[in-house]
Amino acid sequence: METERGSTGPGRLARLNVWFAKSRAGRRFKVEERGTTLTTELRAGTATFLTMAYILAVNASILSDSGATCTVSDCVPLCPTCPAPTESCKFAPVNPGYSACLDRVRRDLIVATIVSSLLGSFIMGLFANLPLALAPGMGTNAYFAYTVVGFHGSGNVPYKTALAAVFIEGLIFLLISAVGLRARLARLVPRPVRVSSSAGIGLFLAFIGLQNNQGIGLVGFNPSTLLTLAACPREDRVSVAPVQTLANGTSPTFWLAIVGFVIIAYCLVKKIKGAMIYGILFVTIVSWFRNTSVTAFPHTSAGDAAYDYFKKVVDVHRIENTLGALSFSGARGGRFWEALVTFLYVDILDTTGTLYSMARFAGFADANGEFEGQYFAFMSDASAIVIGSLLGTSPVTAFIESSTGIREGGRTGLTAVTVSMYFFLAFFFTPLLASIPAWAVGPPLILVGLMMMRSVTEVDWDDMRDAVPAFITLILMPLTYSIAYGLIGGIGTYIVLHLWDWGEAGVRRVRRRREGGGATENGVVGGGGEEEVKRIEV
């Protein structure tokens, strides 16, 4: 009797799988043709979501560091007789009015991340029928926030204008994808720069994760050495002042973040799905308790407001500030086009590489690297960038974490559609997602950076003509806080180191042509009258 009961569940699931495979939806997604089942696709979608759900908190935290739509006008006078706030109100100690604006914007960006990921993954699954999930890309979001817009708007391009750059880049990307130039453009970049750029972005992310504003706070500013060991408590941190060395290593939130880092690292070692989520959850839940030294809700006006919003748990938040916030007023500036070209390059290189590698991993690619649905995959990816910019977020891209779902057996767009459904559920829990502290986000940033370092093994470190440009690309991205400068430095170095070789090759070609022309001339002249007539007729 127990055996029958135990077999009832699997029997019903088997019948459900058979029924779905024969249904119109099953035929649409080619479930039977690709050797998968409905339950396998659902399981694969769940695995993919668990490994990429960290983006909901991380992306919003990074982008809100730019200040987004918040300006000095959001700062409030600290007393009736105090002068009007200046630009300094956006930096430590942050003005309460500006801080409240950042909280509202962060909620907007959480919803923007959810909606752009939901729509991007759904479009990919429905039209390309591939098990690939999309979300705002790591690396480009940091470049957007800290280099283009700058910390709290201290960069060269305002947030609204930066969104316009992403929007235009998305349209160009869409056009390039439509005419089939995407892969060709990616191959124009020198291979050592192309390979090392992924690792350079990884170092950039890890560097951000190690700092105070958006990470665990391990390193801080020093006027003599530029950087030094920090891990100081909040009261010993000042945005642009030296770290108080007596307070080094005494920050409670730093040590809590270290525990989260170890949890994630251990889960990655054991190949446990959702490793990032477990670390973020542990640190976040501990930080939600008030009256502790690691609380995310200190007893201040800002802390009380954040705690009141957190207690709602479920809330449907409307995007009020970042939706349609594009501005083309500064589109003529050089910094605008520098940002646009960098976004375009990274998207071409990163997403094209991700799509091809995932297709090979799933067994879809043929001998030439082509795969079924690639045209719609490229178009879906480009469309998601445009959608994301309209919502207020940085470029959306195909996530490498999709490999987790493929490893679980995902072979159709149902996996991506399942991921989009999970993002839809997350939409209702904005208060919880908005209450994840920075020290919970730092460990995933560092470990995502670690995973992006794999590509350095593809560099030929014995050939200095390749090794030097690769290293320049790697080192400049984190130390200049710019993906663009890393690419410019790497490509420039590659050109300089290869100029002599290219010059020699050009001279050899010219010599061969001259020698070949002379030999032909000699052969014609010595061939008698018949050859002479033929040459003249031609």
C-alpha positions in Angstrom: 0.0 0.0 0.0 2.9 2.4 0.9 4.5 1.6 -2.5 1.4 2.6 -4.3 1.1 5.8 -2.4 4.7 6.5 -2.9 4.3 6.0 -6.6 1.2 8.0 -7.0 3.1 11.4 -7.0 5.7 10.4 -9.6 3.0 8.7 -11.7 0.9 11.9 -11.7 3.9 14.0 -12.5 4.8 11.6 -15.4 1.3 11.9 -16.8 1.4 15.7 -16.4 4.7 15.8 -18.3 3.3 13.6 -21.1 0.2 15.7 -21.3 2.1 19.0 -21.4 4.6 17.7 -24.1 1.6 16.9 -26.3 -0.2 20.2 -25.6 0.0 23.3 -27.8 2.4 25.0 -25.3 4.6 21.9 -25.1 4.9 21.8 -28.9 5.5 25.6 -29.0 8.5 25.2 -26.6 9.6 21.9 -28.3 9.7 20.1 -25.0 9.7 16.6 -26.4 12.0 17.5 -29.3 14.7 18.7 -26.9 14.4 15.8 -24.5 13.1 17.6 -21.5 9.9 17.7 -19.4 7.7 20.4 -17.7 8.9 19.5 -14.2 12.5 19.5 -15.3 12.1 23.0 -16.8 10.4 24.2 -13.6 13.2 22.8 -11.5 15.8 24.4 -13.8 14.1 27.8 -13.6 14.1 27.5 -9.8 17.8 26.7 -9.7 18.6 29.6 -12.0 16.6 32.1 -10.0 18.2 31.1 -6.7 21.7 31.7 -8.1 20.9 35.1 -9.6 18.3 36.5 -7.1 21.1 38.4 -5.3 20.9 40.9 -8.2 17.7 42.4 -6.8 19.5 43.8 -3.7 22.9 44.3 -5.2 21.9 46.2 -8.4 19.6 48.6 -6.5 22.3 49.2 -3.8 24.9 50.0 -6.5 22.7 52.2 -8.6 21.3 54.2 -5.6 24.9 55.1 -4.7 24.9 57.3 -7.8 22.1 59.3 -6.2 19.9 58.6 -9.1 17.3 61.4 -9.4 18.2 62.9 -6.0 19.8 66.3 -6.0 20.8 69.1 -3.6 17.2 70.3 -3.8 16.2 67.3 -1.8 18.4 68.4 1.1 16.6 70.2 3.9 17.8 73.0 6.2 19.0 71.6 9.5 17.6 74.5 11.5 15.3 77.5 10.8 18.2 79.9 10.6 20.7 77.6 8.8 21.8 78.6 5.3 20.4 76.7 2.3 22.1 73.3 1.8 25.0 73.1 -0.7 26.4 70.2 -2.7 28.2 68.9 0.4 24.8 67.9 1.9 25.0 64.8 -0.3 28.1 63.5 1.4 28.9 62.3 4.9 27.2 63.4 7.1 24.4 62.9 4.6 21.5 65.4 5.0 18.3 63.7 6.3 16.3 65.0 3.3 18.8 63.6 0.8 19.0 60.3 2.7 15.2 60.0 2.6 15.3 60.6 -1.2 17.9 57.8 -1.5 15.6 55.4 0.3 12.7 56.2 -2.1 15.0 55.8 -5.1 16.4 52.5 -3.9 12.8 51.1 -3.7 12.2 52.4 -7.2 15.4 50.7 -8.4 14.5 47.4 -6.8 11.2 47.4 -8.7 13.0 48.5 -11.9 15.4 45.6 -11.5 12.5 43.2 -10.9 10.5 44.4 -13.9 13.4 44.6 -16.3 14.6 41.1 -15.3 11.0 39.7 -15.5 10.4 41.1 -19.0 13.8 40.3 -20.3 13.7 36.7 -19.2 10.1 36.3 -20.4 10.9 37.7 -23.8 14.0 35.5 -24.1 12.0 32.4 -23.1 9.0 33.1 -25.3 10.6 34.2 -28.5 14.1 32.6 -28.5 13.0 29.5 -26.6 16.3 29.3 -24.8 16.9 28.6 -21.0 18.6 32.0 -20.5 17.6 34.5 -17.8 18.3 38.2 -18.1 18.9 40.9 -15.5 21.0 44.2 -15.1 24.6 43.2 -15.7 27.2 43.2 -12.9 30.1 45.5 -13.9 28.1 47.8 -16.2 26.0 48.7 -13.2 29.1 49.6 -11.2 30.6 51.6 -14.2 27.2 53.4 -14.6 27.0 54.3 -10.9 30.6 55.1 -9.9 32.3 56.3 -13.1 29.6 57.8 -15.4 27.2 59.3 -12.8 29.7 59.2 -9.9 29.0 58.6 -6.2 26.0 60.7 -5.3 26.2 62.5 -8.7 29.8 63.5 -8.5 30.7 62.2 -12.0 30.6 63.9 -15.4 27.2 62.7 -16.6 23.9 63.3 -14.7 21.9 60.2 -13.9 19.1 61.1 -16.4 21.5 61.7 -19.2 23.3 58.4 -18.4 20.0 56.6 -18.8 19.7 58.3 -22.2 23.1 56.9 -23.1 21.9 53.4 -22.2 18.7 53.9 -24.2 20.5 55.0 -27.3 23.1 52.2 -26.8 20.2 49.7 -26.6 18.7 51.0 -29.9 22.1 50.7 -31.6 22.5 47.2 -30.1 19.1 46.3 -31.4 20.0 47.5 -34.9 23.4 45.7 -34.9 21.6 42.5 -33.7 19.0 42.9 -36.4 21.5 43.1 -39.3 23.7 40.3 -37.8 26.9 42.4 -37.1 27.0 41.6 -33.4 29.5 38.8 -33.4 31.7 40.4 -36.1 32.1 43.6 -34.0 33.1 41.5 -31.0 35.9 40.0 -33.0 37.4 43.4 -33.9 38.7 43.8 -30.3 42.1 42.3 -29.8 41.8 38.9 -28.2 44.0 39.6 -25.1 41.9 42.7 -24.3 38.7 40.8 -25.0 39.6 37.9 -22.7 41.1 40.0 -19.9 38.2 42.6 -19.8 35.9 40.1 -18.0 38.6 39.6 -15.3 39.2 43.3 -15.1 35.5 43.9 -14.5 35.7 41.2 -11.8 38.5 43.0 -10.0 36.4 46.2 -10.3 33.5 44.6 -8.6 35.6 43.0 -5.9 37.2 46.4 -5.2 33.8 47.9 -4.7 32.8 45.1 -2.4 35.8 45.7 -0.2 35.1 49.4 0.4 32.9 51.2 2.9 30.1 52.7 0.8 29.0 49.6 -1.0 30.7 46.6 0.7 32.2 45.2 3.8 34.5 48.1 4.6 37.8 46.3 4.6 39.8 49.1 2.8 39.6 52.8 3.2 41.3 56.0 2.2 44.8 57.0 3.3 46.6 60.2 2.2 50.0 58.5 2.0 49.3 55.2 0.4 45.9 55.9 -1.1 44.4 52.8 0.4 44.8 51.1 3.8 43.2 48.5 6.1 39.9 49.9 7.4 37.1 47.8 8.8 36.2 50.8 11.1 32.9 51.4 12.9 30.5 53.9 11.4 31.5 56.7 13.9 35.1 56.4 12.7 34.3 56.7 9.0 34.5 59.9 7.1 34.0 60.0 3.4 37.2 61.8 2.4 39.4 61.6 5.5 42.1 59.2 6.6 41.1 56.1 8.4 41.6 56.2 12.2 44.2 53.4 12.5 43.3 52.7 16.2 39.9 51.6 15.0 41.1 49.3 12.3 39.3 45.9 12.4 36.9 46.9 15.1 33.7 47.3 13.0 31.0 44.8 14.0 29.4 44.9 10.6 32.7 44.0 9.0 33.0 40.8 11.0 29.4 40.0 10.3 30.1 40.4 6.6 33.1 38.1 6.9 30.8 35.4 8.3 28.5 35.9 5.3 31.6 35.7 3.0 32.6 32.4 4.5 29.1 31.0 4.2 28.9 31.9 0.5 32.5 30.6 -0.2 31.7 27.3 1.6 28.5 26.8 -0.4 30.4 27.5 -3.6 33.0 24.9 -2.6 30.3 22.4 -2.0 28.4 23.4 -5.2 25.3 24.2 -3.2 22.6 26.1 -5.3 21.7 29.5 -4.1 25.1 30.1 -2.4 24.9 33.9 -2.7 21.3 33.9 -1.3 22.3 32.0 1.9 25.1 34.4 2.7 23.0 37.5 2.0 20.1 36.0 4.1 22.3 35.3 7.1 23.8 38.7 7.3 20.6 40.5 6.5 18.5 38.6 9.1 21.0 39.3 11.8 21.1 42.9 10.8 17.3 43.2 11.1 17.4 43.0 14.9 17.3 46.4 16.5 19.3 47.4 19.5 22.4 45.6 18.3 25.8 47.0 17.0 25.1 45.6 13.5 21.5 46.7 13.1 20.4 48.1 9.7 17.8 50.2 11.6 19.6 52.5 14.1 17.6 54.7 16.4 17.7 57.7 14.1 15.0 59.4 12.1 16.2 57.6 8.9 16.5 54.3 10.8 13.0 54.6 12.2 11.6 55.4 8.8 13.4 52.4 7.2 12.1 50.2 10.0 8.5 51.3 9.6 8.7 50.5 5.9 10.4 47.1 6.6 7.5 46.1 8.9 5.1 46.3 6.0 6.7 43.1 4.5 4.4 43.1 1.6 3.9 46.2 -0.5 3.3 47.0 -4.2 5.7 49.8 -4.8 5.1 52.1 -7.7 8.2 53.6 -9.5 7.9 57.3 -8.9 11.3 58.8 -9.7 13.2 56.6 -12.2 10.5 55.6 -14.6 11.0 57.5 -17.9 13.6 59.7 -16.3 15.7 60.0 -19.5 17.2 63.3 -20.5 19.0 64.0 -23.8 20.1 67.5 -22.7 23.8 66.5 -22.3 24.0 64.1 -25.2 26.5 66.2 -27.2 29.3 66.0 -24.6 32.3 63.7 -25.0 31.7 62.0 -21.7 28.3 61.0 -22.8 29.6 59.3 -25.9 32.5 57.7 -24.0 29.9 56.1 -21.7 27.7 55.0 -24.6 30.5 53.4 -26.5 31.7 51.6 -23.4 28.3 50.3 -22.6 28.0 49.1 -26.2 31.4 47.4 -26.2 30.8 45.6 -22.9 27.3 44.5 -24.0 28.6 43.2 -27.4 31.4 41.4 -25.8 29.8 40.1 -22.6 26.4 39.1 -23.8 27.6 37.7 -27.1 30.1 35.6 -25.2 27.5 34.5 -22.6 25.0 33.5 -25.2 27.5 31.5 -27.3 29.0 29.8 -24.2 25.6 28.9 -22.8 24.5 27.5 -26.2 27.6 25.3 -26.3 27.1 24.2 -22.7 23.5 23.2 -23.4 24.5 21.4 -26.6 22.6 23.7 -29.0 25.6 25.0 -30.9 26.7 23.4 -34.2 30.2 23.0 -35.6 30.3 26.7 -36.6 29.1 27.9 -33.2 25.6 28.8 -34.5 22.5 27.7 -32.5 18.8 27.6 -33.0 17.1 30.8 -31.9 20.2 32.9 -31.8 18.7 35.8 -33.9 15.8 36.2 -31.4 18.2 35.7 -28.5 20.2 38.7 -29.6 17.1 40.7 -30.3 15.6 39.8 -26.9 18.8 40.8 -25.2 18.9 44.2 -27.0 15.2 44.9 -26.3 15.8 44.3 -22.6 18.4 47.0 -22.6 15.9 49.5 -24.0 13.3 48.4 -21.5 15.7 48.7 -18.6 16.8 52.2 -19.5 13.1 53.3 -19.5 12.7 51.9 -16.0 15.8 53.6 -14.7 18.4 50.8 -14.6 21.8 50.1 -16.2 22.1 47.7 -19.2 20.3 44.3 -18.9 22.2 41.3 -20.1 22.1 37.5 -20.3 23.3 36.0 -16.9 26.0 33.4 -16.8 24.1 32.0 -13.8 21.8 30.5 -16.4 24.3 27.6 -16.5 22.9 26.4 -13.2 19.5 25.8 -14.8 21.0 24.2 -17.8 23.0 21.9 -15.5 19.6 20.9 -13.9 18.3 19.9 -17.4 16.8 23.2 -18.6 16.6 23.1 -22.4 13.8 25.3 -23.5 12.4 28.8 -22.9 10.2 27.4 -20.1 13.2 27.7 -17.8 13.5 31.5 -18.5 9.7 31.9 -18.2 9.9 30.2 -14.8 12.6 32.6 -13.7 10.4 35.5 -14.8 7.5 34.2 -12.6 9.8 34.2 -9.6 10.8 37.8 -10.3 7.0 38.6 -10.4 6.6 37.1 -6.9 9.6 39.2 -5.7 7.7 42.3 -6.8 5.4 42.1 -3.8 8.3 42.0 -1.2 10.0 45.3 -1.9 10.1 46.3 1.9 12.2 43.2 2.6 14.5 43.7 -0.4 14.9 47.4 0.4 16.1 46.5 3.9 19.2 44.5 2.9 22.2 46.4 4.2 25.4 47.2 2.3 27.5 44.8 4.4 25.3 42.0 3.2 25.9 43.0 -0.4 29.7 43.2 -0.2 30.5 39.5 0.0 28.6 38.6 -3.2 30.3 41.4 -5.0 33.7 40.1 -4.0 32.9 36.5 -5.0 31.2 37.4 -8.3 34.5 39.2 -9.0 36.4 36.1 -8.2 34.3 34.0 -10.6 34.9 36.5 -13.4 38.7 36.0 -13.0 38.5 32.6 -14.7 39.1 34.2 -18.1 42.8 35.1 -17.3 43.7 31.5 -17.9 43.0 32.1 -21.6 45.7 34.8 -21.9 49.1 33.7 -23.3 51.2 35.0 -20.5 54.4 33.8 -22.2 53.9 36.1 -25.1 54.6 39.7 -23.8 52.8 41.2 -26.8 49.6 39.7 -25.5 50.4 39.6 -21.8 51.2 43.3 -21.4 47.9 44.6 -23.0 45.9 42.0 -21.0 47.6 43.2 -17.7 47.0 46.8 -18.5 43.3 46.1 -19.1 43.1 44.2 -15.9 44.8 46.6 -13.6 43.4 49.9 -14.9 39.7 49.0 -14.5 39.7 48.8 -10.7 42.4 51.4 -10.1 40.9 54.1 -12.4 37.4 53.0 -11.4 36.5 52.8 -15.1 35.9 50.0 -17.5 36.4 52.5 -20.4 40.0 53.5 -19.3 40.9 49.8 -18.9 39.8 49.1 -22.5 41.5 52.2 -23.9 44.7 51.4 -22.1 44.6 47.7 -23.2 43.8 48.4 -26.9 46.3 51.3 -27.1 49.1 49.1 -25.6 48.2 46.3 -28.0 48.4 48.6 -31.0 51.8 50.1 -29.9 53.4 46.6 -29.2 52.2 45.3 -32.6 53.0 48.3 -34.8 56.5 47.0 -35.6 55.2 43.6 -36.6 52.4 45.1 -38.7 55.0 47.4 -40.4 57.3 44.5 -41.2 54.4 42.4 -42.5 53.3 45.4 -44.7 56.8 45.8 -46.1 57.0 42.1 -46.9 53.7 42.2 -48.8 54.9 45.2 -50.8 58.1 43.5 -51.7 56.3 40.3 -52.7 54.0 42.3 -55.0 56.9 44.1 -56.6 58.9 40.9 -57.1 55.8 39.1 -58.5 55.1 42.1 -60.8 58.7 42.1 -62.0 58.7 38.3 -62.7 55.5 38.6 -64.7 56.9 41.5 -66.7 60.1 39.5 -67.4 58.1 36.4 -68.4 55.9 38.3 -70.8 58.7 40.1 -72.5 60.7 37.0 -73.0 57.8 35.0 -74.3 57.9 36.2 -77.8 55.2 38.0 -79.9 52.3 35.8 -78.9 52.6 36.7 -75.2 53.1 40.3 -76.0 49.9 40.4 -78.0 48.0 38.8 -75.1 49.3 41.3 -72.6 48.3 44.2 -74.8 44.8 42.8 -75.4 44.2 42.5 -71.7 
